[in-house]
Amino acid sequence: MTSEPLSLGELLRSRREHLTPTDVGLASFGRRRTAGLRREELAQLAGVSVDYITRLEQGRSRTPSRQVVAALARALRLSRTEADLLHRAAGLTPPGSGIVSHYVPPGVRRMLTRMSDLPLAVFAADWSLLDSTPLWQALFEAPPVDADPDQNLLVQVFIDDSVSGIATAHGGPEAFERALVSDVRRSAADYRDDARFREFVADLRARSPRFAALWDAGHAAAHQSLVKTVHNSVVGDVVLDCDVVVVPDGQIKVVVYSTSPDGPDAEKLDSLRLSAAR
């Protein structure tokens, strides 16, 4: 006799009822009529409304976004297997299944167009460059993707020393390299079934002792925002804030550089912006 798999609502309710506020770092006040987390507490932890949690548990909403499911999995302290099950119950492919996506969603394409006055680029989970604005190309003295489709930040940093325009994090090149390898190590765990990604990492380890040493250190973390200096042969050193936004579908990374509107670095970007527009 086989039993039907639990629905999304049943999974949420079951896990919520088996947790206590202490389990998730919340304070517990007074006696409770029922065991487990309250819906209000789960909503607070996941960053969604109480009404939405209620609708999910009652089966009145069955198609949450990937972002919401990931937030619920984190809030409920689910294991990797449990999080995969929650994604499948929501009709979503679990993160890490399949291969690294090089597809740029339409919304991200629109972002490239609307934010063309900033140095902005889109990368895959393996740091392959998928697209960039003309100002990015001018700042980093790099060709557009259609002229050179094989650009990869990891290769540029650890193997191809001839590439110009590499950004250096404040704290030294080691800080940037460590952050980059920690990020790709996390992505490799998410895409552990992607043979091409595994071969790419193995090739980097074989060709770059620096990459191999950082990889073997075992750190895994998402790439954080940093202040960086970019050396450009036309305008010299430019100090910029670098922010990384991850689009959950496909783990696409949107990297954008910016600076305050006043000052020498803004003037240097303006100069590059004019040259890119010609």
C-alpha positions as CSV (number, residue, x, y, z in Angstrom):
1,M,0.0,0.0,0.0
2,T,1.5,3.3,-1.0
3,S,0.6,6.7,0.4
4,E,0.2,9.9,-1.5
5,P,3.1,12.4,-1.1
6,L,2.3,15.3,1.2
7,S,1.0,18.5,-0.4
8,L,2.8,21.8,-0.1
9,G,0.4,23.0,2.6
10,E,0.7,19.7,4.5
11,L,4.5,20.0,4.4
12,L,4.5,23.5,5.6
13,R,2.0,22.9,8.5
14,S,3.8,19.7,9.6
15,R,7.2,21.3,9.7
16,R,5.9,24.4,11.4
17,E,4.1,22.4,14.1
18,H,7.4,20.5,14.9
19,L,9.4,23.6,15.5
20,T,9.6,25.9,18.6
21,P,10.4,29.6,18.6
22,T,13.7,28.7,20.3
23,D,14.6,26.4,17.4
24,V,14.6,29.4,15.0
25,G,16.0,32.0,17.3
26,L,12.8,33.6,18.5
27,A,11.8,34.5,22.0
28,S,8.9,32.5,23.5
29,F,6.5,34.2,25.8
30,G,3.7,32.5,27.9
31,R,1.9,29.3,27.3
32,R,0.7,28.2,23.9
33,R,-2.5,26.5,23.1
34,T,-0.8,24.4,20.4
35,A,2.7,23.3,19.9
36,G,5.0,24.6,17.2
37,L,5.6,27.9,15.5
38,R,2.6,30.2,14.9
39,R,1.8,31.3,11.4
40,E,2.7,34.8,12.3
41,E,6.2,33.7,13.4
42,L,6.8,31.8,10.2
43,A,5.6,34.8,8.1
44,Q,8.0,37.0,10.0
45,L,10.9,34.7,9.4
46,A,10.2,34.2,5.7
47,G,9.3,37.8,4.9
48,V,5.8,37.1,3.7
49,S,2.3,37.9,5.0
50,V,0.4,35.8,7.5
51,D,-2.5,35.6,5.0
52,Y,-0.2,34.1,2.4
53,I,1.0,31.4,4.8
54,T,-2.6,30.6,5.6
55,R,-3.5,30.3,1.9
56,L,-0.5,28.1,1.2
57,E,-1.4,25.8,4.1
58,Q,-5.0,25.6,3.2
59,G,-4.2,24.9,-0.5
60,R,-5.8,28.1,-1.7
61,S,-2.5,29.2,-3.2
62,R,-0.4,26.5,-4.9
63,T,2.1,28.3,-7.0
64,P,4.6,30.2,-4.9
65,S,7.6,31.7,-6.5
66,R,11.0,30.1,-6.2
67,Q,12.1,33.0,-4.0
68,V,9.2,32.4,-1.5
69,V,9.9,28.6,-1.3
70,A,13.6,29.2,-0.7
71,A,12.7,31.7,2.1
72,L,10.2,29.3,3.7
73,A,12.9,26.5,3.5
74,R,15.4,28.7,5.3
75,A,12.8,29.9,7.9
76,L,11.8,26.3,8.7
77,R,15.5,25.2,9.0
78,L,14.9,22.5,6.3
79,S,17.7,20.1,5.4
80,R,18.8,19.9,1.8
81,T,16.5,16.8,1.2
82,E,13.6,18.5,2.9
83,A,14.1,21.7,0.9
84,D,14.1,19.7,-2.3
85,L,10.9,18.0,-1.3
86,L,9.3,21.4,-0.6
87,H,10.3,22.7,-4.0
88,R,8.9,19.7,-5.7
89,A,5.6,20.0,-3.8
90,A,5.4,23.6,-5.1
91,G,5.9,22.3,-8.7
92,L,9.5,23.7,-8.9
93,T,12.7,22.1,-9.8
94,P,14.9,21.9,-6.7
95,P,18.0,24.2,-6.7
96,G,21.1,22.3,-7.9
97,S,19.2,20.0,-10.2
98,G,20.2,20.0,-13.8
99,I,23.0,22.1,-15.2
100,V,24.1,25.7,-14.9
101,S,21.8,27.9,-16.8
102,H,23.2,30.5,-19.3
103,Y,19.7,31.8,-20.0
104,V,19.1,35.5,-19.2
105,P,15.5,36.1,-18.2
106,P,13.6,38.8,-20.0
107,G,13.4,40.9,-16.8
108,V,17.2,40.9,-16.5
109,R,17.5,41.9,-20.2
110,R,15.2,44.8,-19.5
111,M,17.4,45.8,-16.6
112,L,20.4,45.9,-18.8
113,T,18.6,48.3,-21.1
114,R,17.2,50.5,-18.4
115,M,20.5,50.7,-16.4
116,S,22.7,51.2,-19.4
117,D,24.3,54.3,-17.8
118,L,26.0,52.0,-15.2
119,P,28.7,49.4,-15.6
120,L,26.5,46.3,-15.3
121,A,27.0,42.7,-16.3
122,V,25.2,39.4,-16.0
123,F,27.0,36.2,-15.1
124,A,26.0,32.6,-14.8
125,A,26.6,30.6,-11.6
126,D,30.0,29.5,-13.0
127,W,30.9,33.2,-13.6
128,S,30.6,32.9,-17.4
129,L,29.7,36.4,-18.8
130,L,26.3,36.4,-20.3
131,D,25.8,40.1,-21.2
132,S,27.0,43.5,-20.3
133,T,26.3,47.2,-20.8
134,P,28.5,49.3,-23.1
135,L,29.8,51.2,-20.0
136,W,30.9,47.9,-18.5
137,Q,32.8,47.1,-21.7
138,A,34.4,50.5,-21.6
139,L,35.4,50.3,-17.9
140,F,36.9,46.8,-18.2
141,E,38.1,47.3,-21.7
142,A,36.3,44.1,-22.7
143,P,34.5,43.1,-25.9
144,P,30.8,42.5,-25.9
145,V,29.6,38.9,-25.5
146,D,28.6,38.5,-29.1
147,A,32.2,39.3,-30.1
148,D,33.8,37.0,-27.5
149,P,31.2,34.5,-26.1
150,D,33.7,32.6,-23.9
151,Q,34.5,35.3,-21.3
152,N,34.7,33.9,-17.8
153,L,35.6,35.9,-14.7
154,L,37.3,32.9,-13.0
155,V,39.5,32.3,-16.0
156,Q,40.4,36.0,-16.3
157,V,41.3,36.2,-12.6
158,F,43.2,33.0,-12.1
159,I,44.6,32.0,-15.6
160,D,44.6,34.7,-18.2
161,D,47.0,37.3,-16.8
162,S,46.8,39.3,-20.1
163,V,43.3,40.5,-19.3
164,S,43.2,44.1,-18.3
165,G,40.6,45.9,-16.1
166,I,40.3,43.3,-13.3
167,A,38.8,44.9,-10.2
168,T,40.8,44.7,-7.0
169,A,38.8,44.6,-3.8
170,H,39.9,46.9,-1.0
171,G,41.8,44.5,1.3
172,G,43.9,43.3,-1.6
173,P,43.6,40.9,-4.5
174,E,43.4,38.0,-2.0
175,A,40.1,39.3,-0.6
176,F,38.5,39.4,-4.0
177,E,39.9,36.0,-5.0
178,R,38.8,34.4,-1.8
179,A,35.3,35.8,-2.2
180,L,35.1,34.6,-5.8
181,V,36.2,31.1,-5.0
182,S,33.9,30.9,-2.0
183,D,31.0,31.8,-4.2
184,V,31.8,29.3,-7.0
185,R,32.3,26.6,-4.3
186,R,28.8,27.3,-3.1
187,S,27.5,27.1,-6.7
188,A,29.3,23.9,-7.3
189,A,27.5,22.3,-4.4
190,D,24.2,23.6,-5.8
191,Y,25.0,22.1,-9.2
192,R,26.7,18.9,-8.1
193,D,25.1,17.0,-11.0
194,D,26.5,19.2,-13.7
195,A,29.5,17.3,-15.2
196,R,30.6,20.2,-17.3
197,F,30.8,22.4,-14.2
198,R,32.8,19.8,-12.3
199,E,35.2,19.5,-15.2
200,F,35.6,23.3,-15.3
201,V,36.5,23.4,-11.6
202,A,38.9,20.5,-12.0
203,D,40.6,22.4,-14.9
204,L,40.9,25.6,-12.8
205,R,42.5,23.6,-9.9
206,A,45.0,21.9,-12.2
207,R,46.0,25.2,-14.0
208,S,46.0,27.6,-11.1
209,P,47.7,26.9,-7.7
210,R,46.1,30.0,-6.3
211,F,42.6,28.7,-7.2
212,A,43.4,25.2,-5.9
213,A,44.6,26.5,-2.6
214,L,41.5,28.7,-2.0
215,W,39.3,25.9,-3.2
216,D,40.9,23.4,-0.8
217,A,40.4,25.8,2.1
218,G,36.7,24.8,1.9
219,H,35.0,28.2,2.3
220,A,31.6,28.5,0.7
221,A,29.6,31.7,0.7
222,A,27.6,34.0,-1.6
223,H,29.7,36.8,-3.2
224,Q,29.2,39.9,-1.1
225,S,29.2,43.6,-2.0
226,L,32.7,45.1,-1.9
227,V,34.5,48.4,-2.6
228,K,36.8,47.8,-5.6
229,T,39.4,49.7,-7.6
230,V,39.3,49.2,-11.4
231,H,42.4,50.2,-13.4
232,N,41.4,51.6,-16.8
233,S,44.1,52.5,-19.3
234,V,42.2,55.7,-20.4
235,V,41.0,57.2,-17.1
236,G,43.3,55.4,-14.6
237,D,42.1,53.9,-11.3
238,V,38.4,54.2,-10.5
239,V,37.1,53.4,-7.0
240,L,33.6,52.0,-7.1
241,D,31.0,50.2,-5.0
242,C,30.4,46.7,-6.4
243,D,27.0,45.1,-5.7
244,V,25.9,41.6,-6.6
245,V,22.2,40.7,-7.0
246,V,21.3,37.0,-7.5
247,V,18.3,36.1,-9.6
248,P,17.1,32.8,-8.0
249,D,15.9,31.3,-11.3
250,G,19.1,29.8,-12.6
251,Q,21.2,31.6,-10.0
252,I,22.0,34.4,-12.5
253,K,24.2,37.1,-11.0
254,V,23.7,40.7,-11.8
255,V,26.9,42.7,-11.0
256,V,26.7,46.5,-10.9
257,Y,29.3,49.1,-10.2
258,S,28.4,52.6,-9.0
259,T,29.7,55.6,-7.2
260,S,28.3,58.8,-5.6
261,P,27.4,61.4,-8.2
262,D,30.1,63.9,-7.1
263,G,33.8,63.4,-7.1
264,P,36.7,62.3,-9.4
265,D,35.4,58.7,-9.8
266,A,32.0,59.9,-11.1
267,E,33.8,62.2,-13.5
268,K,35.9,59.2,-14.8
269,L,32.7,57.2,-15.3
270,D,31.2,60.1,-17.2
271,S,34.2,60.2,-19.5
272,L,34.0,56.5,-20.2
273,R,30.2,56.9,-20.7
274,L,30.8,59.5,-23.4
275,S,33.4,57.3,-25.2
276,A,31.1,54.3,-25.0
277,A,28.2,56.3,-26.6
278,R,30.3,57.2,-29.7
